[in-house]
Amino acid sequence: MTTAEFNKLIEKNQPDQVFKLDWNTYYPSDFADTFLSKVGGYECKGVKFYDGAELLNGLKASPRKMLPITETNKLISLITSTFPKSVEAGLKKNRVQPANHEIATFIEIDQTENATVSFKLGNNFKDFVSKQNLSAQAIEGKDFKTDIQTIQNHFKQTLSHENMIEFVLKTIGIETSKAYGNTDKGKLESLLRDNKIEGFIYKNKCSKTQSVIIQGTIVQGLLALQYINNLEIDRLTEQKLSELDNFIAFKQGNVWKKSDLAIPEYYNEGNCPDLQTPITENEIAHISQLISQHINFSKLEGAEKQFTALNKEIEKQLNNPFYDNVNLCINLSIVDNSSTKPKQTKPLDGNGSINIPSNVKTLTSTFQKKEGPCEISLNIVVDENGKLSIKHQVSKDYLKEYEGKWEQEIKKRGLENEINITELREQVLKDFESAETEHSFYKRFLQDTKALFSKKVGGYVEAIQATQKISKNVWKEGTVNESTWYSKDDEHREWPSYIQFEPIIGGATDGVIDEIVGIPMAIKGIYGIATDEKQREAIGKIFTKEGFKGLLQGLLDNTKETLQEADKREHFGGKTTITVASMMIPGMQITKIGKIDEVIGNATDGLKKLSNPKVLEGVDVLKLETKYLPNDSREIPKFLKNREDVKDFLQKTDADILDDLAEDLPKILKKGEDASVLAKARNLPGSSTGIGKEITGKWLKGTDGNAGLFPKSIADKLKSKDFNSFDDFRKKFWKEVAEDPDLSKQFIPQNIARMKNGNAPRPKREQWLGGQMSYVLHHKTPINQGGAVYDMDNLYIVTPRFHKEILAPEYHLGYGYK
């Protein structure tokens, strides 16, 4: 600065002689009016700046920013005087006495553009200083050295209460973050006041089971924060918000409105507070950041607002720890065409074509839950017309780590020639990427759902994660997650409602999965159940159809002792239905591309012919006993043939016979009695017991008259009679049949003649077996397993071939074949 320029400043900063210049004390403003009466200055809320040194020349219009230093409604007022050295103001500045709420700042400059800053502090600021472990007296007694350029760099041709307070704090060596206005709570308070928000309620989970609810209220300009309970939410807001897991609602103009922006994280990073203690600084930082995001979101418009909402909603869904094992990636793209198109355009080439500058920008973001390749991906695009599309993408190696486990299972069951696990996995991948699956999810969660756009997309993302969590469990454990259908499981309520299956549906799905080849069908069926409420209801009704309902209920009643919980019984019922049907129903095909509802429908239709629920239990046991190959490889061929024979027997045997066999099926379809026990027992005399079965219509049922129950009409005649041996009993039985008018008319004359002589009739030639050409009296429960020799309720009438299909060749040692 030149000498002339400096002298000119000195001249401008002379006091007016009309004022008395020797008062012992001056208030800061009076001091400036007295000693700097000729200088210009600036004023804004809480600030007066008498700029005799012309430090702020060229001052721009400045934002009105306040910076309170303490948590009170008393603002510190700042009166600043700048002047050159060697003027009267510099000599009298020590006489300034600020009020409690004031700070007087003096900035003296010299010709070399160095500056000296000094202060007089009011009591309020002195208290603040002492809390920072500084001495107010030392500050007032010190000259702080700086220069004009540094001062001007701080203010940057703007002036506000905020940057003046920050200048004071920096000068005396206090971090500006110590000022209340720069704390998280102070910033939040200012933000709420600036946006005319009277209060807010913030609810969020801090753990799976615990929620935190914060109420913030502006009272006389100050922010009060407190914990409240869930019951107070609806009372305060007069809205039904208490049912929500998380939300932020603001009160403006005495009206409450919930923010539409999703909350993607737990409260305070999952640190649950002690609700009996004050809210901590970490909590306030979390609250302040979140409230700021939601207020800023409310000011956005168009594609930018939509983009922000979608990002937060997607982030919320991907942050859900319940789906941690689902490695889902999302690519989001929104086309923003909100920019104004040019009003006039001119041809840029000789052909008269017009090149219009692009007015479109694309907002994009990518989400990846885990490092490494994505297992599954969603590509979400909102085009320039606002149309949403979502494409499914899956890694070619998805679920591949489970192939080895299933290959071992297939080998244990002897199904290597029937099932290719790689093909099944590839079918699952194909189904996920199919247009059919994409459409079903799109229709359910985007078209048919009434919600905000971002919430719809969030629902879609959640559904993908939920169904893939199940898909991975199917491949890892061989079942759907028990928590989807077992209502007492701790995780049951964490599933979305459309994944909380009825136990019987979960059981039927597990039954399909257990066939291995049905894995793709089961997973695709889960997609259908999750996306189509009508399909889910229809599947549930299949189990209540007339003719099957009673059979199923009987099965459930029979398992009450072993399965005491209703959910477990119903799951067993659903799974057993599929298991039994796969063994008993001819043509019952479970394939990789079938439909699970059709399979369940075929199963229940096929089983309606049964009336005894214990048949289902018996066949379920048989299925398990014929599931795995024997350890001895020499036994495998025989085992496989026996498995097919059992299945063939179940499919060809009349329902009446099966109903009577019931839970004894597993015993009957094994190797029979010990030969010596059987021979000895059959040669012993005995007395007949039992009541037989009422026969109406055809007696020996099946395509070739394969089998029949012991007729009640014959049992009535033979009951309590003594016999020398079982051969004696058999002869009398056939003689009585020959005399029974309803039964005998079902035989040809040659067979009637045989029966009159005490010999068994002959079935069709197709039912003969070697030299065995006559009907057999077969013991349902083998004699060596406690079956009574002369119990007529323990006897069936079967053909030789049928007898062979039921038992091993050595069974009965040929007895009854005459």
URFENZI-V700926 format. One record per pair of residues at least 6 apart in sequence whose ideal C-beta (glycine too) atoms are under 7 Angstrom apart, sorted by the first residue. I is the first residue (numbers start at 0). J is the second residue. If there is no record, write none. Layout:
i = <I;I>
j = <J;J>
//
This chain:
i = <0;0;2;5;5;8;8;8;9;9;9;11;11;11;12;12;12;12;12;12;12;13;13;14;14;14;14;14;15;18;20;20;22;23;24;24;25;25;25;26;27;27;27;27;27;28;28;30;30;31;31;31;34;34;34;35;35;35;35;35;38;38;38;39;40;40;40;40;41;41;41;41;41;43;43;43;43;43;44;44;44;45;45;45;45;45;46;46;46;46;47;48;48;48;49;49;49;50;51;51;51;52;52;52;52;52;54;54;54;54;54;55;55;55;57;58;58;59;59;61;61;61;62;63;64;64;64;65;65;65;65;65;66;66;66;66;66;66;66;67;67;67;67;68;68;68;68;68;68;69;69;70;72;72;72;73;73;75;75;75;75;75;76;76;77;77;77;77;77;78;78;79;79;79;80;80;81;82;82;82;83;83;84;84;84;89;92;92;95;95;97;97;97;97;98;99;99;99;100;100;101;102;102;102;102;102;103;103;104;104;104;105;105;106;106;106;107;107;108;108;112;112;113;114;114;114;114;115;115;115;116;116;116;117;117;118;118;119;120;120;120;125;128;128;129;131;131;138;143;153;153;154;164;165;168;168;169;175;179;180;183;183;183;184;184;184;186;187;187;187;187;188;188;190;190;190;191;191;192;192;194;195;196;196;196;197;197;197;198;198;198;198;198;199;199;199;199;199;199;200;200;200;200;200;200;201;201;201;201;202;202;202;202;202;202;203;203;203;203;203;203;204;204;204;204;204;205;205;205;205;205;205;205;206;206;209;211;211;211;212;212;212;212;212;213;213;213;214;214;215;215;216;224;226;229;232;232;233;233;233;236;236;237;238;240;240;240;245;246;247;247;247;247;248;248;248;248;249;249;258;258;258;259;259;260;260;260;260;260;261;261;261;261;261;262;262;263;263;263;263;264;267;267;267;272;272;296;296;299;301;301;302;302;302;302;303;305;305;306;306;308;309;309;309;310;310;312;312;312;312;313;313;313;313;313;314;315;316;316;316;316;317;317;317;321;322;322;324;324;325;325;325;326;326;326;326;327;327;327;327;328;328;328;328;329;329;329;329;329;330;330;330;330;331;331;331;332;332;332;333;333;333;334;334;334;334;334;335;335;335;336;336;336;338;339;340;341;341;344;344;346;346;347;359;367;372;373;374;374;375;375;375;375;376;377;377;377;377;378;378;378;379;379;380;381;387;389;389;389;390;391;391;391;391;392;393;393;393;397;398;398;398;399;401;401;402;402;402;405;405;406;408;409;409;409;409;411;411;412;412;412;413;413;413;414;418;418;423;423;423;423;426;426;426;427;427;427;427;430;430;430;430;436;439;439;439;439;440;440;440;443;443;444;444;444;444;445;445;448;448;450;461;462;462;465;465;465;466;466;466;468;469;469;469;469;470;472;472;472;473;473;473;473;473;477;477;478;478;479;479;479;481;482;482;482;482;483;483;483;483;483;484;484;484;484;484;484;485;485;485;486;487;491;497;498;500;501;502;502;502;502;503;503;503;503;503;504;504;504;504;505;505;506;506;506;506;506;506;507;507;507;507;507;508;508;508;508;509;510;510;510;510;510;511;511;511;511;511;511;511;512;512;513;514;514;516;516;516;517;519;519;520;520;520;520;520;520;521;524;527;528;528;534;537;538;538;541;541;541;542;542;544;546;547;547;547;550;550;550;550;551;553;554;554;554;554;554;555;555;555;557;557;557;558;558;559;562;562;575;575;576;576;576;577;578;578;579;579;579;579;580;580;580;580;581;581;582;582;582;582;582;583;583;583;583;584;584;584;585;587;587;587;589;608;609;609;609;610;611;611;613;613;614;614;614;614;616;617;617;617;617;617;617;618;618;620;621;621;621;621;624;625;625;628;628;629;629;644;645;647;648;648;648;651;651;652;653;653;653;655;655;656;656;656;659;659;660;660;663;663;666;666;666;667;667;668;670;670;671;671;671;671;671;672;672;672;673;674;674;676;676;677;677;677;677;678;680;680;681;681;681;681;682;684;684;684;684;685;685;685;686;686;686;686;687;687;687;687;687;687;687;687;688;688;688;688;688;689;689;689;689;690;690;690;691;691;691;691;691;691;691;692;692;692;692;693;694;694;697;698;698;698;698;699;699;699;700;700;703;703;703;703;703;704;704;704;705;705;705;705;706;706;706;706;707;708;709;709;709;710;712;713;713;713;713;714;716;717;717;717;717;722;722;725;725;728;729;729;730;732;733;733;733;733;734;734;734;736;736;736;737;737;737;737;743;746;750;750;753;754;758;758;759;759;759;760;760;761;761;762;762;766;766;766;766;767;767;768;768;768;771;771;772;773;773;774;774;774;775;775;775;775;775;776;776;776;777;777;777;777;777;778;778;778;779;779;779;779;780;780;782;786;787;799>
j = <110;112;110;83;110;52;53;83;83;85;86;37;38;51;35;38;51;82;83;86;88;37;86;20;33;34;36;87;36;33;33;87;94;94;94;96;33;94;95;96;78;95;97;101;103;47;78;80;95;49;78;80;87;88;91;49;51;80;82;88;49;50;51;50;47;48;49;50;48;50;55;58;158;61;63;158;159;160;63;65;160;65;74;76;77;160;77;158;160;163;78;55;79;158;79;80;81;81;80;81;82;81;82;83;106;108;81;106;147;150;151;154;156;158;156;156;158;156;157;157;158;159;159;159;159;160;161;74;160;161;180;189;160;161;164;165;178;180;181;74;179;180;185;75;127;164;178;179;180;127;179;179;219;220;221;100;123;100;102;123;124;164;100;101;102;104;160;163;164;101;103;104;106;163;88;105;106;88;89;107;107;108;107;108;109;107;105;117;103;119;103;119;120;121;121;121;122;123;121;123;121;118;120;121;124;167;118;119;116;118;167;116;117;114;116;150;114;115;114;147;146;147;146;145;146;147;150;142;143;144;143;145;170;142;143;138;139;139;135;138;139;135;135;138;135;173;177;171;170;162;166;162;178;175;175;178;175;181;185;189;283;284;287;222;283;287;287;222;286;287;290;221;222;290;291;294;217;222;217;220;294;251;249;250;251;217;250;251;214;215;216;217;250;215;247;248;249;250;290;212;214;232;235;236;248;213;247;286;289;210;212;232;243;245;246;210;211;245;262;265;266;210;244;245;265;266;211;265;266;267;269;270;271;269;271;271;266;271;272;226;227;228;229;232;224;226;286;225;227;222;224;223;278;274;241;240;241;239;240;241;248;255;255;255;246;248;257;262;257;258;289;290;293;255;256;257;258;256;258;293;296;297;308;451;292;293;296;308;311;311;312;315;453;457;289;315;311;314;315;318;318;281;282;285;279;282;304;307;307;335;337;333;335;337;362;335;333;452;333;362;453;331;453;456;331;364;453;454;456;457;329;331;366;457;460;366;457;457;460;461;464;327;366;368;493;464;468;468;471;464;467;468;368;369;373;374;368;375;463;464;366;367;373;376;366;376;377;379;460;365;376;378;379;363;364;379;361;363;380;361;362;381;359;361;381;382;383;359;360;362;358;359;383;358;358;358;355;356;353;355;352;353;354;383;373;394;394;394;397;392;393;397;467;392;389;391;460;463;389;390;392;389;456;388;387;445;437;441;459;437;431;432;436;437;432;428;431;432;428;424;427;474;424;474;475;420;421;424;420;515;420;515;415;418;420;515;627;628;626;627;628;628;635;639;515;515;516;516;518;519;591;519;591;592;470;518;519;522;436;519;522;523;526;526;527;530;531;459;462;530;530;531;455;458;459;462;455;459;455;458;458;495;495;529;494;495;498;525;526;529;480;479;480;483;525;522;478;479;480;479;512;518;521;522;512;513;509;512;505;508;509;488;488;490;491;494;494;498;499;500;505;500;501;502;505;566;570;491;502;566;566;566;499;529;529;528;539;566;569;570;573;542;569;570;572;573;528;538;539;573;570;573;569;570;571;572;573;574;573;574;576;577;599;521;524;525;595;574;573;574;576;577;578;517;520;521;577;589;595;598;518;521;578;581;589;589;590;591;589;591;592;589;590;591;592;593;595;595;595;534;534;535;596;596;596;599;599;600;603;551;603;603;607;603;606;607;606;609;610;612;572;612;572;575;612;615;616;568;569;572;612;613;616;568;571;568;568;571;615;619;602;603;606;602;619;622;606;615;618;619;587;602;605;606;587;589;618;621;622;646;649;605;618;649;650;601;602;605;650;601;602;605;598;654;654;657;658;658;658;661;661;662;657;658;661;664;662;660;661;662;663;664;665;649;664;665;645;664;665;668;665;642;645;635;638;635;638;804;668;804;668;804;805;701;705;706;700;701;706;700;708;706;708;795;692;708;667;779;779;780;780;781;784;779;805;805;807;810;781;806;807;810;811;781;782;783;783;809;812;782;783;782;783;811;812;812;782;788;724;725;788;814;724;721;722;723;724;722;788;789;719;720;721;789;717;718;719;720;722;728;789;791;718;787;789;790;791;714;790;791;792;711;714;792;709;710;711;713;714;791;792;708;709;710;711;711;710;711;745;707;710;742;745;706;707;796;706;707;762;763;765;766;798;762;763;798;766;797;798;801;795;796;797;801;796;795;791;792;794;742;739;732;735;736;739;791;735;731;732;735;791;728;789;788;814;789;776;815;757;776;754;757;758;759;754;755;757;742;743;754;743;751;754;755;751;760;760;761;760;760;773;817;773;774;817;773;774;772;773;774;798;798;799;800;801;799;800;799;800;803;799;816;799;816;817;796;797;798;797;799;802;815;816;794;796;815;794;795;797;802;805;786;793;794;786;793;794;795;786;793;788;793;793;816>
//
